[in-house]
Amino acid sequence: MNDNVLRYIKRVFNLITILGFVATIVGGIYLWRLGAFQNQAVLQQLIVAHRFLGPLIFLCMQILQVIVPIIPGGITMAAGVMIFGPVWGFVYNYFGIVAGSFLLFHFGKKYGSSLAKTFVKEKTYNKYMAWLDKGQKRFNIVFALLILSPIAPDDALVLIASQTKMSWKFFTWSILLCKPLPILLYSYLLIFGGDLLGHIL
């Protein structure tokens, strides 16, 4: 990938990020004026009123936030559980994040290290790529364990993994089997942890 194409891709991603940030603010103000933040029932009724469009928009947002860091993934995961409930919230979070991870891995494989280094700090990139010195199998094991962790930089790890010889089969199973736990922990800790903190304070 030449420098001109890389710069163009970076500009597009930056534009999407900015637009997503603006849309988040506008949407937040709109929901606040409706009273959705003060009353969770208002937010749920708004989504139920758009039974098919609501989940579709949320899924697209989750996929996009994996590829382009519009808003923190932890916020959208907690929002999914609050809006759709514990079961469907988890389902939509899971499928959105998994689909986004597959797309990000594909883009990394297709466009190479130039794309990965555009969105991952050089220090982080070099740190994780150094694991390959101990072999691809060791890298794969560490990758799966980190994906299982709720605090690992998943998006960066996916891009870095795409630059190795990791197979699609191993990547797919790692994402499918390791993602549920961190999604559960992140979603429910943010919600119930906030409630607990509110009672303490």
C-alpha positions as a Markdown table, in Angstrom:
| # | Residue | x | y | z |
|---|---|---|---|---|
| 1 | Met | 0.0 | 0.0 | 0.0 |
| 2 | Asn | 1.6 | 3.3 | -1.1 |
| 3 | Asp | 1.7 | 6.4 | 1.2 |
| 4 | Asn | -1.0 | 8.3 | -0.7 |
| 5 | Val | -3.5 | 5.4 | -0.3 |
| 6 | Leu | -2.6 | 5.0 | 3.3 |
| 7 | Arg | -3.1 | 8.8 | 4.0 |
| 8 | Tyr | -6.5 | 8.6 | 2.2 |
| 9 | Ile | -7.6 | 5.7 | 4.3 |
| 10 | Lys | -6.5 | 7.4 | 7.5 |
| 11 | Arg | -8.4 | 10.6 | 6.5 |
| 12 | Val | -11.5 | 8.5 | 5.9 |
| 13 | Phe | -11.3 | 6.8 | 9.2 |
| 14 | Asn | -10.6 | 10.1 | 11.0 |
| 15 | Leu | -13.6 | 11.6 | 9.3 |
| 16 | Ile | -15.8 | 8.7 | 10.3 |
| 17 | Thr | -14.5 | 9.0 | 13.9 |
| 18 | Ile | -15.3 | 12.8 | 14.0 |
| 19 | Leu | -18.8 | 12.2 | 12.5 |
| 20 | Gly | -19.4 | 9.4 | 15.0 |
| 21 | Phe | -18.4 | 11.6 | 17.9 |
| 22 | Val | -20.6 | 14.5 | 16.7 |
| 23 | Ala | -23.5 | 12.0 | 16.2 |
| 24 | Thr | -23.0 | 10.7 | 19.7 |
| 25 | Ile | -23.2 | 14.2 | 21.2 |
| 26 | Val | -26.3 | 15.1 | 19.1 |
| 27 | Gly | -27.9 | 11.7 | 19.9 |
| 28 | Gly | -27.1 | 12.1 | 23.6 |
| 29 | Ile | -28.6 | 15.6 | 23.8 |
| 30 | Tyr | -31.7 | 14.3 | 22.0 |
| 31 | Leu | -32.1 | 11.4 | 24.4 |
| 32 | Trp | -31.5 | 13.7 | 27.4 |
| 33 | Arg | -34.3 | 16.0 | 26.2 |
| 34 | Leu | -36.6 | 13.0 | 25.9 |
| 35 | Gly | -35.8 | 12.1 | 29.5 |
| 36 | Ala | -34.1 | 8.8 | 28.5 |
| 37 | Phe | -31.2 | 9.2 | 30.9 |
| 38 | Gln | -33.4 | 10.1 | 33.8 |
| 39 | Asn | -35.8 | 7.3 | 33.2 |
| 40 | Gln | -34.6 | 4.0 | 31.7 |
| 41 | Ala | -38.2 | 3.1 | 30.8 |
| 42 | Val | -38.3 | 6.0 | 28.3 |
| 43 | Leu | -35.2 | 4.7 | 26.6 |
| 44 | Gln | -36.5 | 1.1 | 26.4 |
| 45 | Gln | -39.9 | 2.3 | 25.0 |
| 46 | Leu | -38.0 | 4.3 | 22.4 |
| 47 | Ile | -36.2 | 1.2 | 21.2 |
| 48 | Val | -39.3 | -1.0 | 21.4 |
| 49 | Ala | -41.1 | 1.5 | 19.2 |
| 50 | His | -38.5 | 0.7 | 16.6 |
| 51 | Arg | -38.4 | -3.0 | 17.2 |
| 52 | Phe | -36.3 | -3.9 | 14.1 |
| 53 | Leu | -34.5 | -0.6 | 13.4 |
| 54 | Gly | -33.3 | -0.2 | 17.0 |
| 55 | Pro | -31.4 | -3.4 | 17.2 |
| 56 | Leu | -30.0 | -3.0 | 13.7 |
| 57 | Ile | -28.7 | 0.5 | 14.5 |
| 58 | Phe | -27.1 | -0.8 | 17.7 |
| 59 | Leu | -25.5 | -3.8 | 15.9 |
| 60 | Cys | -24.0 | -1.5 | 13.2 |
| 61 | Met | -22.8 | 0.9 | 15.9 |
| 62 | Gln | -21.0 | -2.0 | 17.8 |
| 63 | Ile | -19.4 | -3.2 | 14.5 |
| 64 | Leu | -18.3 | 0.3 | 13.7 |
| 65 | Gln | -16.8 | 1.0 | 17.1 |
| 66 | Val | -14.6 | -2.0 | 16.8 |
| 67 | Ile | -13.2 | -0.9 | 13.5 |
| 68 | Val | -13.1 | 2.9 | 14.2 |
| 69 | Pro | -12.8 | 4.1 | 17.8 |
| 70 | Ile | -15.9 | 6.4 | 17.7 |
| 71 | Ile | -16.8 | 5.9 | 21.4 |
| 72 | Pro | -15.4 | 3.5 | 24.0 |
| 73 | Gly | -16.6 | -0.1 | 23.6 |
| 74 | Gly | -17.3 | -0.4 | 27.4 |
| 75 | Ile | -20.0 | 2.4 | 27.1 |
| 76 | Thr | -21.8 | 0.7 | 24.2 |
| 77 | Met | -21.7 | -2.7 | 25.9 |
| 78 | Ala | -23.3 | -1.3 | 29.1 |
| 79 | Ala | -25.8 | 0.7 | 26.9 |
| 80 | Gly | -26.8 | -2.6 | 25.1 |
| 81 | Val | -27.7 | -4.3 | 28.4 |
| 82 | Met | -29.5 | -1.2 | 29.8 |
| 83 | Ile | -31.6 | -0.8 | 26.6 |
| 84 | Phe | -32.3 | -4.4 | 25.5 |
| 85 | Gly | -32.1 | -6.2 | 28.9 |
| 86 | Pro | -29.5 | -8.7 | 30.1 |
| 87 | Val | -30.2 | -11.4 | 27.5 |
| 88 | Trp | -30.7 | -9.6 | 24.3 |
| 89 | Gly | -28.3 | -6.9 | 25.3 |
| 90 | Phe | -25.6 | -9.6 | 25.6 |
| 91 | Val | -26.6 | -11.2 | 22.3 |
| 92 | Tyr | -26.4 | -7.9 | 20.4 |
| 93 | Asn | -23.1 | -6.9 | 22.0 |
| 94 | Tyr | -21.6 | -10.3 | 21.2 |
| 95 | Phe | -22.7 | -10.5 | 17.6 |
| 96 | Gly | -21.7 | -6.8 | 16.9 |
| 97 | Ile | -18.3 | -7.1 | 18.5 |
| 98 | Val | -17.6 | -10.5 | 16.9 |
| 99 | Ala | -18.6 | -9.2 | 13.4 |
| 100 | Gly | -16.5 | -6.1 | 13.9 |
| 101 | Ser | -13.5 | -8.2 | 15.0 |
| 102 | Phe | -13.8 | -10.4 | 11.9 |
| 103 | Leu | -13.9 | -7.3 | 9.6 |
| 104 | Leu | -10.9 | -5.7 | 11.4 |
| 105 | Phe | -8.9 | -8.9 | 11.0 |
| 106 | His | -9.8 | -9.0 | 7.3 |
| 107 | Phe | -8.7 | -5.4 | 6.7 |
| 108 | Gly | -5.5 | -6.0 | 8.6 |
| 109 | Lys | -4.7 | -9.1 | 6.4 |
| 110 | Lys | -5.7 | -7.2 | 3.2 |
| 111 | Tyr | -3.8 | -3.9 | 3.8 |
| 112 | Gly | -0.9 | -5.2 | 5.8 |
| 113 | Ser | 1.3 | -3.6 | 8.5 |
| 114 | Ser | 0.9 | -0.1 | 7.1 |
| 115 | Leu | -2.7 | -0.1 | 8.1 |
| 116 | Ala | -2.0 | -1.7 | 11.5 |
| 117 | Lys | 0.7 | 0.8 | 12.3 |
| 118 | Thr | -1.6 | 3.7 | 11.4 |
| 119 | Phe | -4.1 | 2.8 | 14.2 |
| 120 | Val | -1.8 | 1.1 | 16.7 |
| 121 | Lys | 1.0 | 3.0 | 18.5 |
| 122 | Glu | 4.4 | 1.9 | 17.3 |
| 123 | Lys | 5.5 | 1.0 | 20.8 |
| 124 | Thr | 2.4 | -1.2 | 21.3 |
| 125 | Tyr | 2.9 | -2.8 | 17.9 |
| 126 | Asn | 6.5 | -3.7 | 18.5 |
| 127 | Lys | 5.8 | -5.0 | 22.0 |
| 128 | Tyr | 3.2 | -7.5 | 20.8 |
| 129 | Met | 5.0 | -8.4 | 17.6 |
| 130 | Ala | 8.0 | -9.3 | 19.8 |
| 131 | Trp | 6.1 | -12.3 | 21.1 |
| 132 | Leu | 6.6 | -13.9 | 17.7 |
| 133 | Asp | 10.2 | -14.4 | 18.6 |
| 134 | Lys | 9.0 | -17.3 | 20.8 |
| 135 | Gly | 7.0 | -18.8 | 18.0 |
| 136 | Gln | 3.6 | -18.5 | 16.4 |
| 137 | Lys | 2.0 | -21.0 | 18.7 |
| 138 | Arg | 3.1 | -19.1 | 21.8 |
| 139 | Phe | 1.8 | -15.9 | 20.2 |
| 140 | Asn | -1.6 | -17.6 | 19.5 |
| 141 | Ile | -1.9 | -18.8 | 23.1 |
| 142 | Val | -1.1 | -15.3 | 24.5 |
| 143 | Phe | -3.5 | -13.7 | 22.1 |
| 144 | Ala | -6.4 | -16.0 | 23.1 |
| 145 | Leu | -5.7 | -15.4 | 26.8 |
| 146 | Leu | -5.7 | -11.6 | 26.3 |
| 147 | Ile | -8.9 | -11.7 | 24.3 |
| 148 | Leu | -10.4 | -13.5 | 27.3 |
| 149 | Ser | -9.3 | -10.6 | 29.5 |
| 150 | Pro | -11.7 | -7.6 | 29.9 |
| 151 | Ile | -8.9 | -5.1 | 30.1 |
| 152 | Ala | -6.8 | -6.0 | 27.0 |
| 153 | Pro | -6.7 | -3.7 | 24.0 |
| 154 | Asp | -8.7 | -6.0 | 21.8 |
| 155 | Asp | -8.8 | -3.9 | 18.7 |
| 156 | Ala | -5.1 | -3.4 | 18.7 |
| 157 | Leu | -4.5 | -7.1 | 19.3 |
| 158 | Val | -6.8 | -8.1 | 16.4 |
| 159 | Leu | -4.9 | -5.8 | 14.0 |
| 160 | Ile | -1.5 | -7.0 | 15.2 |
| 161 | Ala | -2.6 | -10.7 | 15.0 |
| 162 | Ser | -3.6 | -10.0 | 11.4 |
| 163 | Gln | 0.0 | -9.3 | 10.6 |
| 164 | Thr | 1.1 | -12.8 | 11.8 |
| 165 | Lys | 0.6 | -16.2 | 10.4 |
| 166 | Met | -2.4 | -16.8 | 12.6 |
| 167 | Ser | -5.0 | -18.8 | 10.7 |
| 168 | Trp | -8.6 | -17.7 | 10.2 |
| 169 | Lys | -9.7 | -20.9 | 11.9 |
| 170 | Phe | -7.7 | -20.1 | 15.1 |
| 171 | Phe | -8.7 | -16.5 | 15.1 |
| 172 | Thr | -12.4 | -17.3 | 14.6 |
| 173 | Trp | -12.5 | -19.8 | 17.5 |
| 174 | Ser | -10.6 | -17.5 | 19.7 |
| 175 | Ile | -13.0 | -14.7 | 19.2 |
| 176 | Leu | -16.1 | -16.9 | 19.4 |
| 177 | Leu | -15.1 | -18.7 | 22.6 |
| 178 | Cys | -13.2 | -16.0 | 24.4 |
| 179 | Lys | -15.3 | -12.9 | 23.8 |
| 180 | Pro | -18.4 | -13.8 | 25.9 |
| 181 | Leu | -16.7 | -13.6 | 29.3 |
| 182 | Pro | -15.2 | -10.1 | 28.9 |
| 183 | Ile | -18.4 | -8.8 | 27.4 |
| 184 | Leu | -20.4 | -10.1 | 30.4 |
| 185 | Leu | -17.9 | -8.7 | 32.9 |
| 186 | Tyr | -17.5 | -5.3 | 31.2 |
| 187 | Ser | -21.3 | -4.8 | 30.7 |
| 188 | Tyr | -22.4 | -5.8 | 34.2 |
| 189 | Leu | -19.5 | -4.3 | 36.1 |
| 190 | Leu | -20.2 | -1.0 | 34.5 |
| 191 | Ile | -23.9 | -1.1 | 35.3 |
| 192 | Phe | -24.0 | -2.7 | 38.7 |
| 193 | Gly | -20.6 | -1.3 | 39.8 |
| 194 | Gly | -22.0 | 2.2 | 39.0 |
| 195 | Asp | -25.2 | 1.4 | 41.0 |
| 196 | Leu | -23.1 | 0.1 | 43.9 |
| 197 | Leu | -20.8 | 3.2 | 43.9 |
| 198 | Gly | -23.9 | 5.4 | 43.8 |
| 199 | His | -25.3 | 3.7 | 47.0 |
| 200 | Ile | -21.9 | 4.0 | 48.7 |
| 201 | Leu | -21.6 | 7.7 | 47.9 |
